[in-house]
Amino acid sequence: MTAPADATPLHAQTATSRTDRRIVLNTGALATSSLWRIGISFVLQLVIARLLGAQGLGQYATALAWLNVCQILSELGLPQLLVRDLARHPEHRRAAFQTALAAQITAAFLIWAGVFGLTAILPYQPDTRLALLLITASLPLFAITSVCETLFQASERMELVMGVEVAINTLIVAASLIVLWQGGDVIALSVVIIATQAASAVVCLWLLRQSRLLGAKGGHPTQNVVGAVVALWGQARPFYGLALANVLLHRLDILLLSVFAGETVTGIYSAAYLIVRVLIILAQTWWQSLYPTFSRLRVQAEDQYRRLSALSIRFGLLAFLPAAALGGGAADWLLGIVYGGEDHAAALSAYGVLIWAAPIFLVATYAVNLLLVEKQPRGSLLIAGTHIGVALSLLPVLTTHWQAWGAALAMVAAISASALVGLFLLRRMAVPAGLPRGLPLLLLATLIGALGQTAVGAFSPWPFFWPVPLLVGGLLYIAVVWQGGVLSGADIVLFRNALRR
């Protein structure tokens, strides 16, 4: 019997349902992992600020910033390249795993050796230098985790990434708190990173084996490892530049502040960034969870890919604009906790500027990911390069005049410039996925919500009264958005349908 023309085959319905669940699971897993990491990291840095002071927090933030840069250097740009390609060609997983593992471990040892020479010329205190040397000793172990998580993401198995990240970050914070309560310093915290990174590598290898993502042994023929690394490097070079640029987007401010302003100002800025980082990481999570789906739909169903990309930026701005505008009361309360009731005006002032980096960063990262999907990595690199160039030009000057507040202003200017370049490149490529048409009304709703929150907050009798003004501002925002038609029930249905492939 022939099925009716408008009927959907049973296997297609099953595949659609399975893909819907996979998208929800992937996004939820990465969001949960990010929120958990943010929350427990905030607790750790709160304790560091209390026990070691702003200078200790600045030393720890500096060491972590260098570690993050070195980690990206050791990855050689392979994760984004392999996630895109292995999502389309899963039969290449075993060969890619072997090649990437050899390349990244080799790079890790070389970069660690380079850190020894670098610490001799950096104007850091002896404790900061030793902490930097110790914390980067974890690079070879990180290489194992990185390659395994790349395969998890390419296979759209984000729950495996979540399992590793939640377990290891919990272990880092628990061990660090024990060390701090025993009188440990930043050097001891660096040793904790080495031990927990070893545990992460073991867990990742076990999960990779249990999930059978590599397939049967001898399935896909592999070439000489050296030859494979050379061939892969030719494809990965633009991604390498982009990955390095991306980590500098988040760590360049800390690195420059540690050199030009000293560790105390770095600590003040880091305290403000603790809160902003929540939205920054959630923006990354949003696009990271959609990136393999974008890559697959671009080949399998281009119309759905276009629809999904347009909806995703609209939904992202719907969430991020009010989060930036209405978070001041919570930030004041949280910074009061960080500083133990002492004066935190400098950190709060920096936060007031820096928070607007989050929604702008959402737009810039959106353009970066679409250009990668469209196989235009040099365009993505140009976006990141714009950010770095503006930051390098403005941050030293503005920091000299206005310290942490000036650094925040410089970083927002740098992210804004990169977002404008990204939107220009999308338009030039005729990618129909720019900012949503309802953006003016969305900005108006954000303004009305912020004014409502400020009006109610003027009568706030206590510092912990901030949830009430926040609720009022949020309700005003939702009312304007809904009445103006920026968001409707049909949009949610359309978003779900765009994922059905």
C-alpha positions in Angstrom: 0.0 0.0 0.0 1.3 3.5 -0.9 1.3 6.0 1.9 -0.6 9.3 1.4 1.4 12.1 0.0 1.2 14.2 3.1 1.9 11.3 5.5 5.2 11.2 7.4 6.9 7.8 7.4 7.1 6.2 10.8 10.9 6.0 10.7 11.0 9.8 9.9 8.7 10.6 12.8 10.9 8.5 15.1 14.0 10.2 13.9 12.4 13.6 14.3 11.4 12.8 17.9 14.8 11.5 18.6 16.5 14.7 17.3 14.1 16.9 19.2 15.0 15.1 22.4 18.7 15.2 21.5 18.7 19.0 21.0 16.9 19.6 24.3 19.3 17.2 26.1 22.4 18.8 24.6 21.3 22.4 25.4 20.2 21.4 28.9 23.4 19.4 29.6 25.7 22.2 28.5 23.7 24.9 30.4 23.6 22.7 33.5 27.3 22.2 33.3 28.1 25.9 32.8 25.8 27.0 35.6 27.2 24.5 38.0 30.8 25.5 37.1 29.9 29.2 37.5 28.2 28.7 40.8 30.9 26.6 42.5 33.7 28.7 41.0 32.0 31.8 42.5 32.1 30.2 45.9 35.7 29.3 45.5 36.7 32.8 44.4 34.6 34.3 47.2 36.6 32.2 49.7 39.9 33.2 48.1 38.9 36.9 48.2 38.0 36.6 51.9 41.1 34.6 53.0 43.8 35.8 50.6 42.5 39.3 49.8 42.3 41.2 46.5 45.9 40.5 45.9 45.5 36.7 46.3 42.5 36.8 44.1 44.5 38.7 41.5 47.3 36.1 41.6 44.9 33.2 41.2 43.0 35.0 38.4 46.3 35.7 36.6 47.5 32.1 36.8 44.1 30.8 35.6 44.1 33.3 32.7 47.5 32.1 31.5 46.4 28.5 32.0 43.4 29.1 29.7 45.5 30.7 27.0 48.0 27.8 27.2 45.2 25.3 27.0 43.9 26.8 23.8 47.4 27.0 22.4 47.8 23.2 23.0 44.5 22.4 21.3 45.9 23.7 18.0 42.4 24.7 16.8 41.3 21.1 16.4 38.1 21.0 18.5 36.0 23.3 16.4 37.3 21.8 13.2 36.7 18.2 14.3 33.3 18.9 15.8 32.1 20.4 12.5 33.6 17.6 10.3 32.9 14.6 12.5 29.3 15.6 13.0 29.0 15.1 9.2 31.4 12.1 8.9 31.3 10.0 12.1 33.2 7.1 10.4 36.4 9.2 10.8 36.2 9.3 14.6 38.9 6.8 15.5 41.5 8.2 13.1 40.7 11.7 14.2 41.1 10.7 17.9 44.5 9.2 17.4 45.8 12.1 15.4 44.4 14.8 17.6 45.7 13.1 20.8 49.2 12.8 19.5 49.2 16.4 18.2 47.8 18.0 21.4 50.0 16.1 23.9 53.1 17.1 21.9 52.0 20.7 21.8 51.2 20.7 25.5 54.8 19.7 26.5 56.2 22.3 24.1 54.0 25.1 25.5 54.8 24.1 29.1 58.5 24.4 28.2 57.9 27.9 26.8 56.2 29.0 30.0 59.5 28.5 31.9 61.2 31.1 29.7 58.2 33.4 29.8 58.1 33.6 33.6 61.6 34.9 33.7 60.6 38.2 31.9 57.0 38.8 33.3 56.9 41.4 36.1 55.2 39.1 38.6 55.9 38.4 42.2 57.7 35.1 43.0 54.6 33.4 44.2 52.7 34.3 41.0 55.5 32.9 38.9 55.7 29.6 40.7 51.9 29.2 40.6 52.0 29.8 36.9 54.7 27.1 36.4 52.8 24.6 38.4 49.4 25.2 37.0 50.6 24.8 33.4 52.1 21.4 34.3 48.5 20.1 33.9 48.6 20.8 30.1 49.4 17.3 28.9 46.6 15.9 31.1 44.2 18.5 29.7 45.0 17.4 26.2 43.4 14.0 26.9 40.3 15.6 28.3 40.1 18.0 25.3 40.3 15.3 22.6 37.7 13.1 24.4 35.3 16.0 24.9 35.7 16.9 21.2 34.4 13.5 20.2 31.5 13.8 22.7 30.4 17.1 21.2 30.8 15.9 17.6 28.6 13.0 18.5 26.0 15.4 20.0 26.5 13.6 23.4 26.7 16.8 25.5 25.5 14.9 28.6 28.9 13.2 28.6 30.6 16.6 28.6 28.3 17.7 31.4 29.2 14.6 33.5 32.9 15.2 33.2 32.7 19.0 33.8 30.3 18.8 36.8 32.3 16.0 38.5 35.8 17.6 38.0 34.8 21.2 38.8 33.1 20.0 42.0 36.3 18.1 42.9 38.4 21.2 42.1 36.4 23.4 44.4 36.1 20.8 47.2 39.9 20.2 47.2 40.7 23.9 46.9 38.4 24.8 49.9 40.2 22.1 52.0 43.6 23.5 51.0 42.5 27.1 51.9 41.1 26.1 55.2 44.4 24.3 56.0 46.2 27.6 55.4 47.2 27.0 51.8 48.0 29.7 49.3 47.8 30.2 45.5 50.7 27.8 45.0 48.8 25.0 46.7 45.8 25.8 44.7 47.8 25.3 41.5 48.8 21.8 42.7 45.1 21.0 43.1 44.6 21.8 39.4 47.2 19.2 38.4 45.6 16.5 40.5 42.1 17.2 39.3 43.1 17.4 35.7 44.6 13.9 36.0 41.3 12.6 37.4 39.5 14.3 34.5 41.6 12.5 31.9 40.9 9.1 33.5 37.2 9.8 33.6 37.1 10.9 30.0 38.9 7.9 28.7 36.6 5.6 30.6 33.5 7.3 29.3 34.9 7.2 25.7 35.4 3.4 26.1 31.9 2.9 27.6 30.1 5.0 25.0 31.7 3.1 22.1 31.9 6.3 20.1 35.1 5.3 18.4 33.5 2.3 16.7 35.1 -1.1 16.1 38.9 -1.3 16.0 40.3 -1.2 12.5 37.1 0.3 11.1 38.4 3.3 9.2 42.0 3.0 7.9 44.5 5.3 9.6 47.6 6.8 7.9 50.9 7.5 9.5 50.4 9.6 12.6 52.9 12.3 11.6 51.5 12.6 8.1 48.0 12.8 9.6 49.0 15.6 11.9 50.5 17.6 9.1 47.4 17.1 6.9 45.1 18.1 9.8 47.2 21.1 10.7 46.7 22.5 7.2 42.9 22.5 7.8 43.1 23.6 11.4 45.3 26.7 11.0 42.4 29.2 10.7 40.6 27.5 13.6 43.8 27.7 15.6 44.0 31.4 15.2 40.3 31.7 16.0 40.6 29.6 19.1 43.5 31.6 20.4 41.7 34.8 19.6 38.6 33.6 21.4 40.5 32.8 24.6 42.2 36.2 24.5 38.7 37.7 24.2 38.1 36.5 27.8 41.5 36.6 29.3 43.2 39.6 27.6 41.8 42.0 30.1 43.2 40.0 33.1 46.6 39.5 31.4 46.9 43.2 30.5 45.7 44.4 33.9 48.2 42.1 35.7 51.0 43.8 33.8 49.8 47.5 33.6 47.7 47.9 36.8 49.1 45.3 39.3 47.4 42.5 41.1 45.2 44.6 43.4 43.4 46.3 40.5 43.2 43.0 38.7 41.5 41.6 41.8 38.9 44.4 41.8 38.1 43.9 38.1 38.0 40.1 38.6 35.4 40.5 41.4 33.1 42.5 39.0 33.8 40.0 36.2 32.7 37.1 38.5 29.1 38.1 38.0 29.3 39.1 34.3 31.0 35.8 33.6 27.7 34.0 34.3 26.1 35.5 31.2 29.3 35.3 29.1 29.5 31.5 29.7 25.8 31.1 29.1 26.2 32.8 25.7 28.9 30.5 24.8 26.8 27.5 26.0 23.9 28.6 23.8 25.9 28.6 20.6 28.1 25.7 21.6 25.0 23.5 22.0 23.6 24.6 18.6 26.9 24.5 16.7 26.9 20.8 15.7 23.2 21.0 14.8 23.8 24.0 12.7 26.7 22.2 10.9 24.5 19.2 10.2 21.4 21.1 9.1 23.5 23.3 6.8 24.1 20.2 4.7 20.9 18.2 5.3 18.2 20.9 5.5 19.3 24.5 4.6 15.9 26.1 5.1 15.6 24.8 8.6 19.2 25.9 9.3 18.3 29.5 8.2 15.2 29.5 10.3 16.9 28.1 13.4 19.7 30.6 13.2 17.4 33.6 13.0 15.2 32.3 15.9 18.2 31.5 18.1 19.6 35.0 18.0 16.2 36.5 18.7 15.6 34.2 21.7 19.1 34.9 22.9 18.6 38.6 23.0 15.2 38.2 24.6 17.0 36.7 27.6 20.3 38.6 27.7 19.1 42.2 27.4 16.9 42.1 30.5 19.5 40.1 32.3 22.1 42.9 31.7 19.7 45.7 32.5 18.1 44.3 35.6 21.0 42.6 37.4 22.4 45.7 39.2 20.7 45.0 42.6 21.8 41.4 42.7 25.4 42.5 41.8 25.5 45.0 44.6 24.4 42.3 47.1 26.8 39.7 45.7 29.8 42.1 45.7 29.0 43.0 49.3 29.4 39.3 50.1 32.6 39.1 48.2 34.1 42.0 50.1 32.7 41.0 53.4 30.7 44.2 53.9 33.7 46.5 53.0 33.5 49.2 50.4 33.1 47.7 47.0 32.2 50.8 45.0 35.1 50.4 42.6 34.0 46.8 41.7 30.4 47.8 41.4 31.3 50.7 39.1 33.2 48.4 36.8 30.3 45.9 36.8 27.9 48.6 35.7 29.8 49.0 32.4 31.1 45.4 32.0 27.7 43.8 32.2 26.7 45.2 28.8 29.5 43.1 27.3 27.2 40.0 27.7 24.4 40.7 25.2 26.9 42.3 22.7 29.1 39.2 23.1 26.1 37.0 22.3 25.8 38.8 18.9 29.5 38.6 18.2 29.7 34.9 19.0 26.6 34.3 16.9 28.4 35.7 13.9 31.5 33.7 14.6 29.7 30.4 14.7 27.6 31.0 11.6 30.8 31.9 9.6 32.4 28.7 10.8 29.3 26.7 9.7 29.5 28.5 6.3 33.2 27.4 6.1 34.4 31.0 6.4 36.8 30.7 9.4 38.9 33.7 8.3 35.8 35.8 8.7 35.4 34.5 12.3 39.1 35.2 12.9 38.6 38.8 11.7 35.8 39.3 14.2 38.0 38.0 17.0 41.0 40.0 15.7 39.0 43.2 15.8 38.2 42.6 19.5 41.8 42.0 20.4 43.1 45.0 18.4 40.6 47.4 20.0 41.3 46.0 23.5 45.1 46.3 23.0 44.7 49.9 21.9 42.2 51.1 24.6 42.8 49.0 27.7 46.2 50.2 28.7 45.2 53.9 28.2 41.8 53.7 29.9 43.2 51.6 32.8 45.8 54.2 33.5 43.2 56.9 33.8 40.3 55.1 35.4 41.7 51.7 36.6 39.1 48.9 36.8 36.2 51.1 35.4 38.4 52.1 32.4 39.3 48.4 31.8 35.6 47.6 31.7 34.9 50.4 29.3 37.7 49.2 27.0 36.4 45.7 26.9 32.8 46.7 26.1 34.1 48.9 23.3 36.2 46.0 21.9 33.3 43.5 22.0 31.0 46.1 20.3 33.5 46.6 17.5 33.8 42.9 16.9 30.0 42.5 16.9 29.7 45.2 14.2 32.3 43.5 12.1 30.5 40.2 12.4 27.1 41.6 11.4 28.8 43.3 8.4 30.4 40.0 7.3 27.1 38.1 7.5 25.4 40.8 5.4 28.2 40.8 2.9 27.9 37.0 2.5 24.1 37.4 2.1 23.5 35.2 5.1 19.8 36.0 6.0 20.5 35.9 9.8 21.1 39.4 11.1 19.6 41.0 14.2 15.8 40.5 14.7 13.4 43.1 13.2 11.8 43.6 16.6 15.1 44.8 18.2 13.9 48.4 18.7 10.9 47.3 20.6 13.0 44.8 22.5 15.4 47.7 23.5 12.3 49.8 24.6 11.0 46.9 26.7 14.5 46.6 28.3 14.5 50.4 29.1 11.0 50.3 30.6 11.9 47.3 32.8 15.1 49.0 34.0 13.2 52.2 34.8 10.5 50.3 36.7 13.2 48.5 38.7 15.0 51.7 39.5 11.7 53.4 40.7 10.8 50.5 43.0 14.5 50.2 44.2 14.5 53.8 45.3 12.2 52.8 48.1 14.2 49.7 49.0 14.9 49.7 52.8 17.5 46.9 52.9 20.3 45.7 50.6 18.7 42.2 50.4 15.4 43.8 49.1 16.7 43.6 45.5 14.5 40.7 44.4 11.4 42.9 44.6 12.5 45.6 42.2 14.0 42.9 40.0 10.6 41.1 39.8 8.8 44.4 39.0 11.2 45.2 36.2 11.0 41.7 34.8 7.2 41.8 34.7 7.2 45.1 32.9 9.7 43.8 30.4 7.7 40.6 29.7 4.5 42.7 29.4 5.9 45.0 26.8 7.6 42.2 24.8 4.4 40.1 24.7 2.1 43.0 23.9 4.5 44.2 21.2 4.6 40.8 19.5 8.3 40.3 19.9 7.5 36.9 21.5 4.5 34.7 21.0 3.5 31.1 21.4 3.8 30.7 17.6 7.5 31.6 17.9 8.1 28.7 20.4 6.3 26.3 18.1 8.4 27.6 15.1 11.6 27.2 17.0 10.8 23.6 17.8 9.8 22.8 14.2 13.1 24.3 13.1 14.9 21.7 15.1 13.1 18.8 13.6 15.5 17.1 11.3 
